[in-house]
């Protein structure tokens, strides 16, 4: 790939589709209770919990000593925490069915007791939420990663540092890794988030003598990146589940929010001639509530194009050996990424090149030479050269020009390889129309979050269900679903976006 073609189509029209929806409830074991009991019968304590949490308990009284005297003190703790204090998880299991919690002895299942049929009980995911702050400055840490250790399950924080992670019950005792560039990682049991939702990350800086920073030249670093591609990135196709969000603001006000869950058939990294393929699983769009004609901003390519931000797979120009002489490079510093030093390689196009070169930086793992993060875009000269490709069509009398373009891509380490984790495209356009008296700035932000990765033998998706570079995402979204996201992991909306969604869906 020689250019990431996030382009727009601009027209004067109205949109009338109205959608909305609310989130499905999570596990009842997330509910908080407060209880202080000194040597009271277990059955009395369970009655108090049942009344507070509005749940019912089911168990075999012959296997549980209901008259046993227990002491417990819990202030605003999750039901999961409290019940694990009363029933040792090594000996007992908790199964949820609507507002009923079934308590069984572990040995029952080992003996094949058929009292509870796990396969017949709908699985209720845990909805773990929290906020991540910088420990020193107390500022929100945006786009931090929250994932299950050694599993392709996770999410990222929004602009306010908030996150929502949906976990299958089998993962509730697994370890979470919370990380962000420039901070020390935190490892914690997943169930801890049921009771503690504020997480503080410790900023980490490292000091390396200048001779160590310059011990490797930019040319050698790029050579090492290319030579280690097969070692660092997967040689086999993967089936990825991902959340995609596309927002558009006009002069700072949201005018469209579109979201989807998509599947990505991820091609091997060593085969650069085979492209990734994307198909829609489900999507929704906010309604247009403007009572008059307005300038409709459409981003072409959508979920397909944003996968092209995988600069390692597409071998973008600032990595490609054939284009290396078109860039100036500098190793500026070393920072910590997941407690391991990474080189920051800055690049910019040389003067008077005849194509729209990028300016930005890539973070290169100092030990393996894997690219773990890239940030890149256009300077003023690059924006001017890129305009014919970025702006595809405008109606008569309308002028449009890009004023800001920035892309981000992050990779995560899973099963010994670096996998695509998140991508983000932020693009601003200045648009003028004398006929309609419009002089506006449109700002489009597209985010992709990989929420699951599985091996696959699929070779392709059907052409009629695959996104193409020419498709416009907002024109392909399906019907409203009241339990829209179910147990799919998403990027939690920040406060501004939540407020905008309320206005857009209510018509205010």
PLY file of the C-alpha trace (Angstrom):
ply
format ascii 1.0
element vertex 508
property float x
property float y
property float z
element edge 507
property int vertex1
property int vertex2
end_header
0.00 0.00 0.00
1.27 3.43 -0.90
-1.50 5.57 0.59
-4.26 5.01 3.15
-7.26 6.29 1.25
-9.63 7.58 3.90
-11.67 9.69 1.52
-14.97 11.52 1.76
-18.01 11.95 -0.39
-19.96 15.13 0.20
-23.56 15.75 -0.80
-26.58 17.80 0.22
-29.26 15.45 1.58
-31.36 14.36 4.54
-31.14 11.17 6.62
-34.20 9.99 8.56
-33.17 6.62 10.05
-33.65 6.56 13.82
-32.07 3.98 16.04
-31.20 3.63 19.67
-30.88 0.95 22.28
-29.53 0.14 25.66
-26.92 -2.20 26.96
-27.77 -5.71 28.04
-27.52 -6.33 31.78
-24.43 -8.03 33.10
-24.14 -10.74 35.74
-26.16 -10.41 38.96
-22.91 -11.27 40.75
-21.77 -7.70 39.98
-24.41 -6.25 42.30
-23.08 -4.56 45.43
-24.19 -5.42 49.00
-23.21 -4.38 52.52
-23.48 -6.85 55.35
-22.14 -7.17 58.89
-22.96 -10.45 60.64
-21.41 -11.80 63.84
-21.92 -15.54 64.29
-25.25 -15.75 62.54
-26.69 -18.82 60.80
-25.70 -19.09 57.13
-29.35 -19.20 56.09
-29.99 -15.86 57.86
-27.04 -14.24 56.12
-28.23 -15.54 52.74
-31.69 -14.10 53.41
-30.16 -10.68 54.07
-28.10 -10.88 50.88
-31.13 -12.06 48.90
-33.17 -9.06 50.07
-30.42 -6.53 49.30
-29.32 -7.89 45.93
-32.79 -9.00 44.82
-31.60 -12.51 44.02
-32.62 -15.99 45.07
-30.42 -18.91 46.11
-30.84 -22.54 45.17
-28.82 -25.38 46.70
-29.06 -28.88 48.08
-29.61 -28.41 51.83
-28.18 -31.86 52.50
-24.80 -30.74 51.10
-24.61 -27.28 52.71
-24.74 -26.62 56.47
-27.38 -23.91 56.53
-27.28 -23.74 60.35
-23.53 -23.14 60.35
-22.64 -19.94 62.25
-20.73 -17.46 60.07
-19.13 -14.04 60.57
-18.74 -11.65 57.67
-18.22 -7.93 57.20
-18.48 -6.37 53.75
-19.17 -2.74 52.87
-20.36 -2.07 49.33
-18.79 -5.26 47.98
-19.84 -7.29 44.96
-22.08 -10.29 45.42
-19.29 -12.34 43.86
-16.86 -11.24 46.59
-19.33 -11.88 49.44
-20.39 -15.33 48.26
-16.78 -16.40 47.81
-16.21 -15.42 51.44
-19.11 -17.66 52.50
-18.44 -20.51 50.07
-14.83 -21.48 49.37
-14.45 -21.41 45.56
-12.22 -24.48 45.80
-15.22 -26.40 47.13
-18.26 -24.64 45.65
-19.36 -23.26 42.28
-21.82 -20.46 41.56
-24.07 -20.74 38.53
-26.38 -17.92 37.49
-29.84 -18.29 35.97
-31.72 -15.01 35.62
-32.07 -13.72 39.24
-31.26 -17.08 40.76
-27.84 -18.25 41.93
-27.34 -22.00 42.08
-24.73 -23.14 44.60
-23.24 -26.58 44.01
-20.34 -28.54 45.42
-17.55 -28.99 42.93
-17.43 -32.73 43.51
-21.06 -32.97 42.40
-20.09 -32.16 38.87
-17.07 -34.41 39.02
-19.41 -37.29 39.87
-21.72 -36.37 37.03
-24.59 -35.07 39.16
-27.30 -33.92 36.74
-29.03 -31.52 39.17
-27.60 -28.59 37.22
-27.16 -28.75 33.46
-24.63 -25.97 32.67
-25.22 -26.22 28.91
-28.91 -25.41 29.36
-28.33 -22.24 31.41
-27.83 -18.98 29.48
-24.38 -17.54 30.17
-24.38 -14.09 31.81
-21.18 -12.20 31.16
-19.51 -10.03 33.77
-19.51 -6.34 32.81
-16.36 -4.97 34.45
-15.97 -1.22 34.37
-13.44 1.20 35.77
-11.40 4.33 35.30
-7.63 4.59 34.83
-5.70 7.63 36.05
-2.08 8.78 36.10
-0.96 8.17 39.69
0.99 11.43 39.94
-1.10 13.91 37.98
-4.47 12.15 38.43
-5.24 12.77 34.75
-7.24 10.17 32.78
-5.10 7.74 30.80
-6.72 7.58 27.36
-6.55 4.49 25.14
-4.91 2.30 27.78
-5.18 -1.44 27.17
-7.19 -3.70 29.50
-6.85 -7.35 28.50
-6.88 -10.89 29.85
-3.36 -12.28 30.27
-2.38 -14.56 27.39
-5.87 -14.45 25.87
-7.16 -12.33 22.95
-9.86 -10.70 25.07
-9.71 -7.04 25.96
-10.68 -3.42 25.44
-9.24 0.09 25.71
-10.12 3.17 27.71
-11.93 6.12 26.16
-10.81 9.76 26.22
-11.97 10.01 29.86
-9.90 6.99 30.92
-13.02 4.83 31.36
-13.46 1.28 30.12
-16.02 -1.52 29.98
-14.78 -5.10 29.71
-17.22 -7.98 29.20
-15.89 -11.30 30.45
-17.18 -14.83 30.14
-17.59 -16.30 33.65
-14.76 -18.74 32.97
-12.35 -15.78 32.86
-13.46 -13.98 36.03
-10.57 -15.48 38.02
-8.02 -14.89 35.28
-5.35 -12.19 35.43
-5.84 -8.83 33.72
-3.00 -6.76 32.27
-3.50 -3.01 32.30
-0.95 -1.10 30.27
-0.27 2.12 28.43
2.75 3.59 26.69
5.04 5.25 29.25
3.49 3.52 32.30
4.36 0.46 34.37
2.01 -2.47 33.74
-0.43 -3.63 36.38
-1.42 -7.28 36.84
-4.59 -7.95 38.82
-7.31 -10.62 39.19
-10.26 -9.81 36.96
-12.75 -10.21 39.80
-11.04 -7.40 41.69
-12.71 -4.93 39.31
-16.07 -5.95 40.75
-15.11 -4.11 43.95
-12.41 -1.62 42.92
-13.01 0.46 39.82
-10.28 3.13 40.14
-6.85 2.14 38.80
-3.72 4.28 39.10
-0.85 3.77 36.65
2.70 4.68 37.61
4.56 6.78 35.00
7.87 5.21 34.00
10.83 6.94 32.44
14.21 5.49 31.65
17.50 7.24 31.23
19.87 5.78 28.69
23.17 7.37 27.82
23.23 8.98 24.40
25.78 6.44 23.15
23.25 3.66 23.78
20.49 5.47 21.94
22.68 6.05 18.89
24.39 2.65 19.00
22.10 1.54 16.19
21.52 3.65 13.10
18.03 4.28 11.67
18.98 2.35 8.52
20.07 -0.65 10.54
16.95 -0.45 12.69
14.72 -0.50 9.60
16.70 -3.41 8.20
16.21 -5.34 11.44
12.46 -4.60 11.39
12.11 -6.10 7.92
14.37 -9.08 8.60
12.35 -10.07 11.69
8.84 -9.76 10.24
8.27 -13.51 9.97
9.62 -14.05 13.48
7.50 -11.30 15.07
4.21 -11.55 13.15
1.95 -14.46 12.32
2.46 -16.57 9.21
-1.07 -18.00 9.38
-4.51 -16.46 8.78
-6.54 -15.36 11.79
-10.23 -14.66 12.27
-10.60 -11.49 14.33
-13.70 -10.03 15.91
-13.58 -6.25 16.20
-15.60 -3.24 17.29
-15.69 -0.30 14.88
-16.91 3.23 15.62
-17.14 6.14 13.22
-18.08 9.62 14.45
-18.50 12.91 12.61
-18.60 16.39 14.13
-19.55 19.59 12.36
-18.00 22.65 14.03
-17.55 20.67 17.25
-21.11 19.24 17.36
-21.74 15.55 16.72
-23.90 14.95 13.67
-23.39 11.22 13.25
-22.29 8.22 15.32
-22.10 4.80 13.66
-20.94 1.58 15.30
-20.52 -2.04 14.31
-19.14 -5.42 15.23
-17.15 -6.81 12.31
-15.13 -9.89 11.50
-11.71 -9.57 9.90
-10.13 -12.39 7.97
-6.55 -11.43 8.72
-4.10 -12.51 6.05
-0.61 -13.77 6.97
1.98 -11.02 7.35
4.51 -12.77 5.17
2.15 -12.68 2.17
1.82 -9.00 1.31
-0.18 -9.80 -1.86
-3.16 -11.15 0.06
-5.36 -8.45 1.58
-7.36 -8.55 4.79
-11.12 -8.96 4.30
-13.84 -7.44 6.50
-17.51 -8.32 6.88
-20.27 -6.76 8.96
-21.87 -8.75 11.78
-24.17 -6.04 13.14
-24.24 -2.26 13.13
-26.24 0.77 14.19
-26.35 4.48 13.42
-27.57 7.55 15.26
-30.38 9.45 13.54
-29.99 12.82 11.87
-32.16 15.22 13.82
-31.39 18.35 11.84
-34.69 19.91 10.67
-33.08 21.37 7.55
-30.74 20.37 4.76
-27.13 20.07 5.80
-23.83 19.04 4.38
-23.62 15.27 4.74
-20.09 14.03 5.37
-19.40 10.42 4.39
-16.19 8.52 4.99
-15.44 6.09 2.20
-13.99 2.67 2.96
-14.95 2.56 6.65
-14.05 -0.76 8.35
-12.15 -2.00 5.30
-9.92 1.05 5.02
-9.08 1.26 8.70
-7.62 -2.26 8.61
-5.13 -0.85 6.09
-3.59 1.08 8.98
-1.78 -2.15 9.82
1.45 -0.65 8.48
3.42 -3.86 9.03
1.06 -5.91 6.88
0.75 -3.28 4.15
4.46 -2.36 4.32
3.81 1.37 4.38
6.27 3.65 2.60
8.18 4.65 5.75
9.00 0.94 6.33
9.41 -0.20 2.74
13.03 -0.46 1.59
12.12 0.82 -1.88
10.82 4.09 -0.41
13.35 4.51 2.39
15.39 7.09 0.47
12.32 9.35 0.35
12.43 9.84 4.14
14.69 11.33 6.77
14.91 9.22 9.94
16.06 9.87 13.51
16.11 7.71 16.64
14.95 10.34 19.11
14.67 8.53 22.44
13.90 5.31 24.28
10.75 4.78 26.37
9.22 1.82 28.17
6.46 -0.19 26.57
5.11 -2.93 28.84
8.26 -2.62 30.97
10.55 -3.22 27.98
12.53 -0.42 26.27
11.49 0.56 22.77
13.21 2.82 20.28
11.20 5.77 18.96
12.08 6.21 15.29
10.93 9.55 13.90
10.52 10.10 10.17
9.56 12.83 7.72
9.59 13.06 3.92
12.57 14.62 2.22
12.07 17.92 0.43
10.60 18.02 -3.06
9.36 14.43 -3.23
6.63 13.86 -5.80
4.22 11.93 -3.55
2.41 12.54 -0.26
4.92 11.17 2.25
4.03 10.74 5.91
5.48 12.39 8.99
5.39 10.55 12.31
7.08 7.99 14.55
7.18 4.25 15.13
7.94 2.45 18.39
10.31 -0.46 17.85
10.84 -3.20 20.42
14.53 -3.01 21.34
14.97 -6.77 21.74
12.90 -8.23 18.90
12.68 -5.24 16.51
8.91 -5.58 16.29
6.86 -2.46 15.61
4.49 -2.15 18.55
3.01 1.29 17.82
2.94 3.82 15.00
1.64 7.39 14.78
1.75 9.15 11.45
0.01 11.74 9.28
0.67 14.64 6.90
2.34 17.98 7.28
1.02 20.99 5.33
2.82 20.00 2.15
1.61 16.41 2.39
-1.99 17.53 2.95
-1.90 19.59 -0.23
-0.57 16.67 -2.25
-3.07 14.26 -0.70
-6.18 16.40 -1.30
-7.14 14.84 -4.68
-7.16 11.39 -3.07
-8.77 12.34 0.25
-11.67 14.28 -1.26
-13.45 12.14 -3.84
-16.54 14.11 -4.73
-18.30 17.37 -3.89
-21.49 18.92 -5.28
-21.25 22.00 -7.55
-20.21 25.14 -5.70
-18.68 23.25 -2.74
-14.98 23.37 -1.90
-13.34 20.91 0.50
-9.77 20.55 1.68
-8.18 18.41 4.40
-6.71 20.39 7.31
-5.52 17.59 9.63
-4.81 13.87 9.19
-3.40 11.55 11.87
-3.36 7.77 12.14
-2.51 5.45 15.06
-1.95 1.69 15.17
-1.11 -0.56 18.14
-0.10 -4.20 18.36
-0.46 -6.69 21.22
1.70 -9.72 22.04
-0.30 -12.95 21.98
0.89 -16.55 21.68
4.42 -15.48 20.86
3.47 -13.12 18.02
2.52 -9.46 17.67
-1.09 -9.05 16.58
-3.08 -6.04 15.44
-4.83 -4.54 18.50
-6.25 -1.07 17.76
-6.27 1.48 14.98
-7.49 5.07 14.87
-7.95 7.62 12.08
-8.60 11.29 12.84
-9.30 13.54 9.85
-10.47 17.16 9.61
-11.84 18.87 6.52
-12.65 22.51 5.84
-15.77 22.75 3.68
-17.26 25.87 2.09
-20.40 26.39 0.05
-21.52 29.85 -0.97
-24.79 28.50 -2.37
-25.84 26.99 0.98
-23.97 29.53 3.10
-21.83 26.85 4.75
-18.34 27.40 6.12
-17.69 24.45 8.41
-15.03 22.14 9.77
-15.90 18.45 9.72
-13.95 16.12 12.01
-14.21 12.38 11.46
-12.75 9.86 13.92
-12.72 6.13 13.19
-11.67 3.57 15.81
-11.10 -0.18 15.47
-10.67 -2.43 18.52
-9.77 -6.10 18.10
-11.72 -8.02 20.76
-10.99 -11.63 19.84
-8.46 -13.58 17.76
-8.91 -17.18 16.65
-7.05 -19.47 14.23
-9.02 -20.19 11.06
-8.92 -22.17 7.85
-11.22 -19.72 6.07
-9.80 -18.50 2.78
-12.31 -15.78 1.94
-15.65 -14.17 2.77
-18.41 -14.11 0.17
-18.07 -11.03 -2.07
-21.61 -9.88 -1.25
-20.85 -9.72 2.50
-17.39 -8.13 2.32
-16.55 -4.44 2.64
-14.67 -2.80 -0.19
-12.69 0.41 -0.43
-15.63 2.00 -2.28
-18.28 1.20 0.35
-19.71 3.88 2.61
-20.28 2.41 6.05
-23.29 4.50 7.11
-25.23 3.23 4.09
-24.75 -0.44 5.03
-26.01 -0.57 8.61
-28.77 -2.99 9.62
-31.86 -2.80 11.77
-32.24 -1.69 15.36
-31.74 -4.30 18.07
-32.81 -3.45 21.66
-30.04 -5.66 23.09
-27.61 -4.44 20.53
-24.12 -5.24 21.79
-24.98 -8.27 23.93
-21.62 -9.62 25.15
-19.45 -8.00 22.47
-16.62 -5.87 23.82
-16.74 -2.25 22.70
-14.93 1.03 23.30
-16.92 2.79 26.01
-18.16 6.21 24.79
-16.63 9.20 26.57
-18.85 11.77 28.28
-19.07 14.09 25.28
-20.08 11.23 23.02
-22.64 9.90 25.53
-24.23 13.34 25.76
-24.25 13.66 21.97
-25.87 10.24 21.55
-28.64 11.21 23.99
-29.34 14.37 21.99
-29.17 12.61 18.64
-31.48 9.78 19.66
-33.96 11.95 21.57
-34.24 14.62 18.88
-33.39 17.48 21.25
0 1
1 2
2 3
3 4
4 5
5 6
6 7
7 8
8 9
9 10
10 11
11 12
12 13
13 14
14 15
15 16
16 17
17 18
18 19
19 20
20 21
21 22
22 23
23 24
24 25
25 26
26 27
27 28
28 29
29 30
30 31
31 32
32 33
33 34
34 35
35 36
36 37
37 38
38 39
39 40
40 41
41 42
42 43
43 44
44 45
45 46
46 47
47 48
48 49
49 50
50 51
51 52
52 53
53 54
54 55
55 56
56 57
57 58
58 59
59 60
60 61
61 62
62 63
63 64
64 65
65 66
66 67
67 68
68 69
69 70
70 71
71 72
72 73
73 74
74 75
75 76
76 77
77 78
78 79
79 80
80 81
81 82
82 83
83 84
84 85
85 86
86 87
87 88
88 89
89 90
90 91
91 92
92 93
93 94
94 95
95 96
96 97
97 98
98 99
99 100
100 101
101 102
102 103
103 104
104 105
105 106
106 107
107 108
108 109
109 110
110 111
111 112
112 113
113 114
114 115
115 116
116 117
117 118
118 119
119 120
120 121
121 122
122 123
123 124
124 125
125 126
126 127
127 128
128 129
129 130
130 131
131 132
132 133
133 134
134 135
135 136
136 137
137 138
138 139
139 140
140 141
141 142
142 143
143 144
144 145
145 146
146 147
147 148
148 149
149 150
150 151
151 152
152 153
153 154
154 155
155 156
156 157
157 158
158 159
159 160
160 161
161 162
162 163
163 164
164 165
165 166
166 167
167 168
168 169
169 170
170 171
171 172
172 173
173 174
174 175
175 176
176 177
177 178
178 179
179 180
180 181
181 182
182 183
183 184
184 185
185 186
186 187
187 188
188 189
189 190
190 191
191 192
192 193
193 194
194 195
195 196
196 197
197 198
198 199
199 200
200 201
201 202
202 203
203 204
204 205
205 206
206 207
207 208
208 209
209 210
210 211
211 212
212 213
213 214
214 215
215 216
216 217
217 218
218 219
219 220
220 221
221 222
222 223
223 224
224 225
225 226
226 227
227 228
228 229
229 230
230 231
231 232
232 233
233 234
234 235
235 236
236 237
237 238
238 239
239 240
240 241
241 242
242 243
243 244
244 245
245 246
246 247
247 248
248 249
249 250
250 251
251 252
252 253
253 254
254 255
255 256
256 257
257 258
258 259
259 260
260 261
261 262
262 263
263 264
264 265
265 266
266 267
267 268
268 269
269 270
270 271
271 272
272 273
273 274
274 275
275 276
276 277
277 278
278 279
279 280
280 281
281 282
282 283
283 284
284 285
285 286
286 287
287 288
288 289
289 290
290 291
291 292
292 293
293 294
294 295
295 296
296 297
297 298
298 299
299 300
300 301
301 302
302 303
303 304
304 305
305 306
306 307
307 308
308 309
309 310
310 311
311 312
312 313
313 314
314 315
315 316
316 317
317 318
318 319
319 320
320 321
321 322
322 323
323 324
324 325
325 326
326 327
327 328
328 329
329 330
330 331
331 332
332 333
333 334
334 335
335 336
336 337
337 338
338 339
339 340
340 341
341 342
342 343
343 344
344 345
345 346
346 347
347 348
348 349
349 350
350 351
351 352
352 353
353 354
354 355
355 356
356 357
357 358
358 359
359 360
360 361
361 362
362 363
363 364
364 365
365 366
366 367
367 368
368 369
369 370
370 371
371 372
372 373
373 374
374 375
375 376
376 377
377 378
378 379
379 380
380 381
381 382
382 383
383 384
384 385
385 386
386 387
387 388
388 389
389 390
390 391
391 392
392 393
393 394
394 395
395 396
396 397
397 398
398 399
399 400
400 401
401 402
402 403
403 404
404 405
405 406
406 407
407 408
408 409
409 410
410 411
411 412
412 413
413 414
414 415
415 416
416 417
417 418
418 419
419 420
420 421
421 422
422 423
423 424
424 425
425 426
426 427
427 428
428 429
429 430
430 431
431 432
432 433
433 434
434 435
435 436
436 437
437 438
438 439
439 440
440 441
441 442
442 443
443 444
444 445
445 446
446 447
447 448
448 449
449 450
450 451
451 452
452 453
453 454
454 455
455 456
456 457
457 458
458 459
459 460
460 461
461 462
462 463
463 464
464 465
465 466
466 467
467 468
468 469
469 470
470 471
471 472
472 473
473 474
474 475
475 476
476 477
477 478
478 479
479 480
480 481
481 482
482 483
483 484
484 485
485 486
486 487
487 488
488 489
489 490
490 491
491 492
492 493
493 494
494 495
495 496
496 497
497 498
498 499
499 500
500 501
501 502
502 503
503 504
504 505
505 506
506 507
